[in-house]
């Protein structure tokens, strides 16, 4: 098997077993980043020197017997780039915007440190649309991100570069973030595992505040087990968290070995947030998954639509306020993408009372959805209604 076909867990095992050096794995990833990355628009910046220095330091620690063990650094030597909405000290930090062109980050965010502590190699910064606002990745500061399955089509957004990097086999795992689909959409159109963890599962860290609670960090991978391990690494309460999700009884990776039976699975193929037709391929995927789950001994039945799509307008207000709150120098406003300018204009017309009402409406949607689906353990739906 080629190095780029290994999962993150398999890559870490190959390093621990001395089947491959970290330098060898890192150089292989950098070669693919150089040859494939521009075609799929994966990277905003590739940190060649930093990645190789990290690799050599880990190889030296392994040789001397001073490397951390697998429990403290389970992803030792595994390449994992950071989405360019999070700063990495000393590297370009443009957030997909021409208004940030040339900016160099002064410090890491906590998520960068947590992934480094897990042993990962910071290969570079993945491509993102301007401030992560749209569901496609077409910034003015980097090539458009494309799904490697068909480079005439979008890789989605806003973690489009991360998805392109993983799906094209440059890296086995990449950092992403999701507020309104920014991990799930790219995962869908690039054929990956994309999990938006429950609110409070992954801490925003000391440098970020949860705000309306829409955004969470996460990863994109090619296997459920890699995503489960990442959740074990990242999904811990941290000192200072405003709130956090209850801790699981056992590790998420260990849960991958549990028998999947006896669950109440609700199936919903009616789009919830907007009227839309669902592509036959998406419906076929749901049918296939439902049949698979039923074969494991789970109960399958239809799930109700939990709320009317008109109520989703609450999200639009929160989205616009998020854009409007960005700190942009007045003389650089003209450099913004049209969508960002439009959202900021919409946000400027929303009063404090309307913002509070939008927050309450979003919370009401969450409440009503839980009530509507209270009899189910799992809801199975298409991720997207249409192909990329």
C-alpha positions as CSV (number, residue, x, y, z in Angstrom):
1,X,0.0,0.0,0.0
2,X,1.3,3.5,-0.9
3,X,1.9,5.8,2.0
4,X,-0.9,8.2,0.9
5,X,-3.4,5.4,1.1
6,X,-2.9,4.9,4.8
7,X,-5.4,6.2,7.3
8,X,-4.3,8.5,10.1
9,X,-4.3,5.6,12.5
10,X,-2.4,3.4,10.1
11,X,0.2,6.1,9.4
12,X,0.8,6.5,13.2
13,X,1.2,2.7,13.5
14,X,3.7,2.6,10.6
15,X,5.8,5.3,12.3
16,X,5.7,3.5,15.7
17,X,6.6,0.2,14.1
18,X,9.4,1.9,12.2
19,X,8.0,0.8,8.9
20,X,8.4,4.4,7.7
21,X,10.1,7.4,9.1
22,X,8.2,10.7,9.8
23,X,10.6,12.4,7.4
24,X,9.6,9.9,4.6
25,X,5.9,10.4,5.3
26,X,6.2,14.1,5.5
27,X,8.2,14.4,2.3
28,X,5.6,12.2,0.5
29,X,2.8,14.5,1.7
30,X,4.7,17.6,0.6
31,X,5.4,16.1,-2.8
32,X,1.7,15.5,-3.3
33,X,0.8,18.9,-2.0
34,X,3.1,20.4,-4.6
35,X,1.9,18.2,-7.5
36,X,-1.8,17.8,-6.7
37,X,-2.6,20.6,-4.3
38,X,-2.8,23.4,-6.9
39,X,-5.1,21.4,-9.1
40,X,-7.7,20.8,-6.3
41,X,-7.1,24.1,-4.6
42,X,-6.2,22.4,-1.3
43,X,-3.8,24.9,0.3
44,X,-3.5,28.6,1.0
45,X,0.1,28.0,2.2
46,X,2.3,25.0,2.5
47,X,4.8,25.1,5.4
48,X,7.6,23.0,3.9
49,X,10.4,24.0,6.2
50,X,8.3,23.9,9.4
51,X,6.9,20.5,8.5
52,X,10.3,18.9,7.7
53,X,11.7,20.4,10.9
54,X,8.9,18.9,12.9
55,X,9.4,15.5,11.2
56,X,13.1,15.5,11.9
57,X,12.5,16.3,15.6
58,X,10.1,13.5,16.0
59,X,12.4,11.0,14.2
60,X,15.2,12.1,16.5
61,X,12.9,11.6,19.6
62,X,11.9,8.1,18.3
63,X,15.5,7.2,17.8
64,X,16.5,8.3,21.3
65,X,13.5,6.7,23.0
66,X,12.2,10.1,24.2
67,X,9.2,10.4,22.0
68,X,5.8,10.5,23.8
69,X,3.9,7.2,23.9
70,X,0.8,6.4,21.9
71,X,-1.6,7.4,24.7
72,X,-0.3,10.9,24.9
73,X,0.5,11.4,21.2
74,X,-1.8,9.0,19.3
75,X,-1.2,10.8,16.0
76,X,2.6,11.0,16.2
77,X,4.1,12.0,12.9
78,X,0.8,12.2,11.0
79,X,0.5,15.1,8.6
80,X,-2.5,17.3,9.5
81,X,-2.9,20.8,8.0
82,X,-4.8,23.6,9.7
83,X,-7.7,25.5,8.1
84,X,-6.8,29.1,7.4
85,X,-9.5,30.4,9.7
86,X,-7.2,29.5,12.6
87,X,-3.8,31.3,13.1
88,X,-0.6,29.4,13.3
89,X,2.2,31.5,14.8
90,X,4.7,32.8,12.2
91,X,2.6,31.6,9.1
92,X,0.4,33.6,6.7
93,X,-3.1,34.0,8.1
94,X,-5.4,35.5,5.4
95,X,-8.7,33.8,6.2
96,X,-9.5,33.6,2.5
97,X,-9.7,37.4,2.2
98,X,-7.8,39.9,0.1
99,X,-8.4,42.3,3.1
100,X,-6.0,40.1,5.1
101,X,-3.3,39.7,2.3
102,X,0.2,39.5,3.8
103,X,-1.0,39.1,7.4
104,X,1.3,36.9,9.6
105,X,-0.2,35.2,12.7
106,X,1.4,36.1,16.0
107,X,0.1,33.1,18.0
108,X,-1.6,29.7,17.7
109,X,-5.2,29.1,18.7
110,X,-5.7,26.3,21.2
111,X,-6.9,23.8,18.6
112,X,-3.5,24.1,16.8
113,X,-1.8,23.4,20.1
114,X,-4.0,20.4,20.9
115,X,-3.3,18.8,17.5
116,X,0.4,19.5,17.9
117,X,0.3,17.8,21.3
118,X,-1.3,14.8,19.7
119,X,1.9,14.5,17.6
120,X,0.6,15.8,14.2
121,X,2.8,17.5,11.6
122,X,1.5,20.9,10.6
123,X,1.8,20.7,6.9
124,X,0.3,24.0,6.1
125,X,-2.9,26.1,5.9
126,X,-5.8,24.8,3.9
127,X,-7.9,26.9,1.6
128,X,-11.1,28.5,2.8
129,X,-13.5,31.0,1.4
130,X,-13.6,34.5,2.7
131,X,-14.0,34.3,6.5
132,X,-15.6,30.9,6.0
133,X,-18.9,32.4,5.1
134,X,-20.1,30.6,1.9
135,X,-20.6,26.9,1.3
136,X,-18.1,27.0,-1.6
137,X,-14.4,27.7,-1.5
138,X,-13.5,30.3,-4.1
139,X,-11.4,33.0,-2.4
140,X,-9.5,35.8,-4.1
141,X,-6.2,34.8,-2.5
142,X,-6.0,31.1,-3.6
143,X,-7.2,28.8,-6.3
144,X,-10.8,27.5,-6.0
145,X,-11.1,24.2,-4.2
146,X,-12.3,21.3,-6.3
147,X,-13.4,17.8,-5.5
148,X,-10.7,15.4,-6.8
149,X,-13.5,13.1,-8.1
150,X,-14.3,15.7,-10.7
151,X,-12.1,18.8,-10.8
152,X,-14.8,20.7,-12.7
153,X,-16.9,20.6,-9.6
154,X,-16.7,22.4,-6.2
155,X,-15.1,20.8,-3.1
156,X,-17.8,22.7,-1.1
157,X,-17.0,25.0,1.9
158,X,-16.0,26.4,4.0
159,X,-13.5,23.5,4.8
160,X,-13.1,23.0,1.1
161,X,-9.4,23.0,1.0
162,X,-9.2,20.6,3.9
163,X,-11.6,18.2,2.1
164,X,-9.7,18.4,-1.1
165,X,-6.4,17.7,0.7
166,X,-7.8,14.6,2.4
167,X,-9.8,13.2,-0.5
168,X,-6.9,13.6,-3.0
169,X,-4.6,11.6,-0.7
170,X,-2.3,14.5,0.3
171,X,-3.0,13.9,4.0
172,X,-5.1,11.4,5.9
173,X,-6.6,13.9,8.2
174,X,-7.1,17.7,8.2
175,X,-8.5,20.3,10.6
176,X,-11.8,21.9,9.7
177,X,-14.6,23.8,11.3
178,X,-18.4,23.9,10.9
179,X,-21.0,26.5,11.7
180,X,-23.6,25.9,9.0
181,X,-22.3,22.9,7.2
182,X,-18.6,23.8,6.7
183,X,-17.3,20.3,7.5
184,X,-20.4,18.3,6.4
185,X,-20.8,19.8,2.9
186,X,-17.2,19.3,1.8
187,X,-17.3,15.8,3.2
188,X,-20.3,15.0,1.2
189,X,-19.0,16.3,-2.1
190,X,-15.5,14.8,-1.6
191,X,-16.6,11.4,-0.3
192,X,-15.2,11.8,3.2
193,X,-16.2,11.4,6.8
194,X,-17.3,14.8,8.2
195,X,-18.6,15.1,11.7
196,X,-19.9,18.3,13.3
197,X,-19.7,17.4,16.9
198,X,-22.4,18.2,19.4
199,X,-22.4,21.7,20.9
200,X,-19.9,21.8,23.8
201,X,-18.1,18.5,22.8
202,X,-15.0,20.3,21.5
203,X,-13.9,23.4,23.4
204,X,-13.5,26.7,21.5
205,X,-10.4,27.2,23.7
206,X,-9.2,30.3,25.5
207,X,-8.9,32.5,22.4
208,X,-12.4,32.0,21.1
209,X,-15.8,32.3,22.6
210,X,-18.8,30.1,21.6
211,X,-21.1,33.1,20.8
212,X,-24.4,31.7,19.5
213,X,-22.9,28.2,19.6
214,X,-23.0,27.6,15.9
215,X,-19.3,26.9,15.2
216,X,-17.2,24.0,16.3
217,X,-13.8,22.7,15.3
218,X,-13.3,19.2,13.9
219,X,-11.6,17.2,11.3
220,X,-12.1,15.6,7.9
221,X,-10.9,12.0,7.3
222,X,-11.4,9.0,5.1
223,X,-12.4,6.6,7.9
224,X,-14.9,6.7,10.8
225,X,-12.1,5.4,13.1
226,X,-9.8,8.3,12.3
227,X,-12.7,10.7,13.1
228,X,-13.5,8.9,16.3
229,X,-9.8,9.1,17.5
230,X,-9.8,12.8,16.7
231,X,-12.9,13.3,18.8
232,X,-11.2,11.5,21.7
233,X,-8.2,13.8,21.3
234,X,-10.2,17.1,21.0
235,X,-13.4,16.3,22.8
236,X,-12.4,17.2,26.3
237,X,-13.7,19.9,28.7
238,X,-11.1,22.7,29.2
239,X,-10.7,25.1,32.0
240,X,-12.8,28.2,31.4
241,X,-15.3,26.6,29.1
242,X,-18.7,28.3,29.3
243,X,-20.4,25.0,28.8
244,X,-19.4,21.5,27.8
245,X,-21.1,18.2,26.7
246,X,-21.3,15.3,29.1
247,X,-18.3,13.0,28.8
248,X,-18.9,9.6,27.1
249,X,-18.8,6.4,29.2
250,X,-16.0,5.1,26.9
251,X,-13.6,6.3,24.2
252,X,-15.2,7.1,20.8
253,X,-12.6,4.9,19.1
254,X,-13.5,2.0,21.3
255,X,-17.2,2.5,20.5
256,X,-16.3,1.6,16.9
257,X,-16.1,-2.0,18.0
258,X,-19.5,-2.1,19.7
259,X,-22.4,-4.1,18.1
260,X,-24.7,-1.7,16.1
261,X,-28.1,-3.2,16.8
262,X,-31.4,-2.4,18.6
263,X,-31.4,1.3,17.6
264,X,-34.4,3.2,16.6
265,X,-33.5,4.8,13.3
266,X,-35.7,7.6,11.8
267,X,-35.4,8.2,8.1
268,X,-36.0,11.7,6.7
269,X,-35.5,12.6,3.0
270,X,-37.6,15.8,3.0
271,X,-35.2,18.8,3.0
272,X,-35.7,20.8,6.3
273,X,-34.1,24.2,5.8
274,X,-35.4,25.1,2.3
275,X,-37.8,23.6,-0.3
276,X,-35.6,21.5,-2.7
277,X,-35.8,18.4,-4.8
278,X,-33.5,15.6,-3.7
279,X,-31.3,13.9,-6.3
280,X,-32.0,10.2,-7.0
281,X,-28.4,9.4,-6.0
282,X,-28.9,11.0,-2.6
283,X,-32.1,9.0,-2.1
284,X,-30.4,5.8,-3.2
285,X,-27.6,6.4,-0.6
286,X,-30.2,6.8,2.2
287,X,-31.9,3.6,1.1
288,X,-28.6,1.7,1.0
289,X,-27.7,2.9,4.5
290,X,-31.1,2.2,5.9
291,X,-31.0,-1.4,4.5
292,X,-27.5,-1.9,6.0
293,X,-28.7,-0.7,9.4
294,X,-31.8,-2.8,9.3
295,X,-29.6,-5.8,8.5
296,X,-27.7,-5.2,11.7
297,X,-30.9,-5.6,13.7
298,X,-32.0,-2.0,14.0
299,X,-35.6,-0.7,13.6
300,X,-36.2,1.6,10.7
301,X,-39.2,4.0,10.3
302,X,-40.0,7.4,8.9
303,X,-39.1,10.5,10.9
304,X,-41.3,13.6,10.9
305,X,-40.1,17.0,9.6
306,X,-39.2,18.7,12.9
307,X,-40.0,22.3,11.9
308,X,-41.2,24.4,8.9
309,X,-38.4,25.6,6.6
310,X,-39.6,29.2,7.0
311,X,-38.3,29.2,10.6
312,X,-34.7,28.7,9.4
313,X,-34.6,32.5,8.8
314,X,-33.2,32.7,12.3
315,X,-29.9,31.3,11.1
316,X,-29.7,34.0,8.3
317,X,-29.8,36.7,10.9
318,X,-27.0,35.1,13.0
319,X,-25.0,34.5,9.8
320,X,-25.3,38.2,8.8
321,X,-24.4,39.5,12.2
322,X,-21.3,37.2,12.2
323,X,-20.2,38.9,9.0
324,X,-21.1,42.4,10.1
325,X,-19.0,41.9,13.3
326,X,-15.7,41.2,11.3
327,X,-13.1,43.9,11.9
328,X,-12.3,45.3,8.4
329,X,-10.3,48.4,7.8
330,X,-12.6,50.9,6.0
331,X,-10.1,51.5,3.2
332,X,-10.2,47.7,2.5
333,X,-13.9,47.2,2.4
334,X,-13.9,47.3,-1.4
335,X,-11.7,44.2,-1.4
336,X,-14.4,42.0,0.1
337,X,-16.2,39.4,-2.0
338,X,-19.7,40.3,-3.0
339,X,-21.3,37.8,-0.6
340,X,-19.4,39.2,2.4
341,X,-20.3,42.8,1.5
342,X,-24.0,41.8,1.2
343,X,-24.0,39.9,4.5
344,X,-22.4,42.9,6.2
345,X,-25.1,45.1,4.8
346,X,-27.8,42.8,6.0
347,X,-26.2,42.6,9.4
348,X,-26.1,46.4,9.8
349,X,-29.9,46.5,9.4
350,X,-30.5,44.0,12.3
351,X,-31.3,45.6,15.6
352,X,-30.2,44.3,19.0
353,X,-33.7,43.2,19.7
354,X,-33.9,41.3,16.3
355,X,-30.6,39.6,17.1
356,X,-31.9,38.5,20.5
357,X,-35.1,37.2,18.9
358,X,-33.1,35.3,16.3
359,X,-31.0,33.6,19.1
360,X,-34.2,32.7,20.9
361,X,-35.8,31.4,17.6
362,X,-32.7,29.2,16.9
363,X,-32.9,27.7,20.5
364,X,-36.7,27.1,20.0
365,X,-35.9,25.2,16.8
366,X,-33.4,23.0,18.7
367,X,-35.9,22.3,21.4
368,X,-38.7,21.5,18.9
369,X,-36.4,19.2,16.9
370,X,-35.4,17.2,20.0
371,X,-39.1,16.8,21.0
372,X,-40.1,15.7,17.4
373,X,-37.3,13.1,17.3
374,X,-37.4,12.0,21.0
375,X,-38.4,8.5,20.1
376,X,-35.3,7.9,17.8
377,X,-31.7,7.2,18.6
378,X,-30.5,8.1,15.1
379,X,-31.9,10.2,12.2
380,X,-30.7,9.2,8.8
381,X,-30.9,11.9,6.0
382,X,-29.0,12.9,2.9
383,X,-26.2,15.3,3.7
384,X,-26.9,17.4,0.6
385,X,-29.9,17.3,-1.7
386,X,-27.8,17.5,-4.8
387,X,-24.4,16.4,-6.1
388,X,-21.5,18.9,-6.1
